[in-house]
Amino acid sequence: MTELLRFGVNGLVATAVHYGALTFNLEVLGLASAGLANGCAALLGIASSFIGSRYFVFRRAAQPWLGQLGRFGGLYASIALLHTVLLGIWSDLWGLDYRIGFLLATGVQVVLSYLGNKWLVFK
């Protein structure tokens, strides 16, 4: 399996974790803000993505994890902030369906996360 295919599989799993938590936050916990619910859910998706990237996608488990975690955390904090802002604008400001906004923001996230992981985190 190629690195790009493994990245796709890992991304699907992390996205499912993220989306599941987002849906839970909005529909079970009843959070009023899709942007806030998404920001909280992103933390679980990020944790899932780091574990998968380190051990499955880029296979850099022999390298010190603390440095990887710091770079990964910085990258994903930036991406999560952008994702949260995009979804907040889409759903909270413009009143559009959060599911579609989630897909659009996730498309931006996919490109930024692959490039950032390949060139910055797991180089």
N, C-alpha and C positions, 0 to 999 in steps of 0.2 A: 504494500500500500504506500503510495507516495505521500510526501509531507503535506502537500496541498489537500489531498483527500483526507488525511488524518486531521488536518486543521478544520476541514468542513464537518467531519463527524464530531469533533470536540466542540465546535461552535454550535452545532445543533443541540447537543446535550446541555451546554451552558445556557443557550437561549431558552430551551425548555424549562430549565430551573428558574431563569430570570422571569419568563412569562408566567410560569405557574405561581411564583411568589407575587408578581404584579396583580394577577387575577385574584389571588387570595386576599391581598391587601385591599383591593377595591370592592370585591363582592362579598367577602366574608367579614373582614374587619370593618368595612364601610368607610375607609378613608375618602375624604371628599376631593382631594387633589390627586389627579393622575400623575402629575409631576413628582409629588412627594412619595407616592406609592411606588413609582418607578425608581426613584433614587434608593429607597430601602431595598427593593427587589434586586437592584443591580449589584449590591454587595454579595448576595448569594451566587448570582451568575458569575461574578468576577472570581470568587473563590473556586468555583467549579472549573472555570476556564484555566486558572493558574495550575491546578493539579493536573488537568488533562494536558496542558501545554508542556509542562515540565517532564512528565512521565510518558506521554503518548505521542504528542505531535513532534516536538523538537528533540526529545530524548536526551535531555541535558541534566539528568538526575545526578550525575557525578560531580557537577559543578556546585560550588557553595550556594545553598538555597537562599541565604539571607540577601545576597547581592541581587539574585534574580527576583526575589520577592520585592525588594525595594524598587527596582526598575519597572517591574510588572505593575506594582501598585501605583507608581507615578503615572505610567501610561494609561492604565485602566481608570484611575481617578479622573484623568483628563477626559477620556472617552465617555465615562459614565456621566460626568458633568454635562458634556455636550449632548449626550443622549437624553438626559433629564430635561435640559433646557428645550431641546427640539420637541420632546413629547409634551412638555408643559405649554409651550406656545401653541402646538397643534391642538391639544385637547382643552386646556384650561382657558387660553386666550381666545382661540378661534372657535371653540366649541365643537370640534370635529371628533369623530370616533377614535378612541385611544388605540384600538387594535390596528387601524391603518397607520396611525402615527408611529406606533411601535415598530411596525414593519419597515417604514421609511427610515426611522432613526437607526434601526438595526442594520440596514444596508450600509449606511455610513460607518457604523461601528465595525462591521466585518472588514472593510478595506483598511481602515486605520489600525485595527488590531493585528491583522496579519503582517502588514508592513512594519509596524512597531515591534512586534515580537521577533520577527526575522532579523531586523537590523539593529535593534536596541537591547532587547531582553535576553534572547537565547542565541546570540551571535556566536 
